[in-house]
């Protein structure tokens, strides 16, 4: 079921790059002599807190071979659940929230299962409708991934750390292309109207303070950005509804 998590896993490789870069920078910073003992203590305390948080987050994971759900006879394993779970936990942390609190842990678990079930249904539909990825499409996206790294060695190191072989990554990319093509061609949305864009702009302007409103950009200047945002919102809403429709005719058995 790894194939269903293509977008996520390619994203993880990109995140791996950022981690590699930050590790190098932090290592250089650590080489600098510390003039304050309190700095070292603060760093140690911060590292301890991060370690404790990571331990709590890891406790929310399940065994990698455990079947967490069955969707139309397709088994979803714990390995896939854990990958999506990690991303959800990171999102909560980025928003300044504790992903290990009782309420957050329950929400994250439910969101993770719902996300995986939705991805599975969409990929099953893409397969059924015969969507495929060409070698040119795969190689083009692979090149885009590699561009995130300073050289081939750093890319290979990130691959190894993520537990991927080149064949596995190409399979992930191919499935991602199929998924993207399916969504783009099957999920149609109405064109964003001038009235919708103006309404969005007016709502934004009304929420600004008097001083901020004076410096607010003109409608015509931000119109393209507003259009893009509204298009994305419509696409997401339609996609959610599409998944809900697929669920009505699907056999879904959640095991956790």
Residue pairs with C-beta under 8 A, 6 or more apart in sequence:
1 74
1 75
1 76
1 77
1 79
1 80
1 120
2 9
2 79
2 80
2 168
2 171
2 172
3 123
3 171
3 172
3 175
4 76
4 80
4 116
4 119
4 120
4 123
4 175
5 80
5 83
5 84
5 116
5 119
5 172
6 172
6 173
6 174
6 175
6 176
6 179
7 176
7 179
7 180
8 83
8 84
8 87
9 83
9 162
9 164
9 172
10 141
10 145
10 169
10 172
10 173
10 176
11 87
12 83
12 162
13 145
13 148
13 158
13 159
13 162
13 164
13 169
14 145
14 148
16 158
16 161
16 162
17 148
17 149
17 154
17 158
20 149
20 154
20 157
20 158
34 40
53 100
56 100
57 86
57 89
57 99
57 100
59 100
60 85
60 89
60 99
60 100
60 105
60 108
60 109
61 78
61 81
61 82
61 85
62 68
62 78
62 81
62 82
62 256
63 78
64 77
64 78
64 79
64 82
65 77
65 78
65 79
66 77
66 78
66 255
66 256
67 75
67 76
67 77
67 78
67 255
68 76
68 77
68 78
68 80
68 81
68 113
68 116
68 254
68 255
68 256
69 75
69 76
69 113
69 116
69 117
69 252
69 253
69 254
69 255
69 256
70 76
70 251
70 252
70 253
70 255
71 117
71 120
71 121
71 124
71 250
71 251
71 252
71 253
72 120
72 121
72 124
72 250
72 251
72 252
73 251
74 120
74 124
76 116
76 117
76 120
80 116
81 112
81 113
81 116
81 256
84 112
84 115
84 116
85 108
85 109
85 112
88 99
88 108
88 111
88 112
88 115
89 99
89 108
92 98
92 99
92 104
92 108
93 99
97 104
98 104
99 105
99 108
109 256
113 254
113 256
117 247
117 252
117 254
118 243
119 179
121 243
121 246
121 247
121 250
122 179
122 182
122 183
122 242
122 243
122 246
123 175
123 178
123 179
125 182
125 186
125 246
126 178
126 179
126 181
126 182
127 178
129 182
129 186
131 178
131 181
131 182
132 174
132 178
133 173
133 174
133 175
133 177
133 178
133 181
137 174
137 177
138 170
138 173
138 174
138 177
141 173
141 176
141 177
142 169
142 170
142 173
145 155
145 169
145 173
146 152
146 155
149 155
149 158
159 165
159 166
159 169
164 172
183 235
183 239
186 242
187 235
187 238
187 239
187 242
188 238
189 231
189 234
189 235
189 238
190 234
192 227
192 230
192 231
192 234
196 230
197 219
197 223
197 226
197 227
197 230
198 219
200 226
200 229
200 230
201 219
201 222
201 223
201 226
204 216
205 213
205 216
208 216
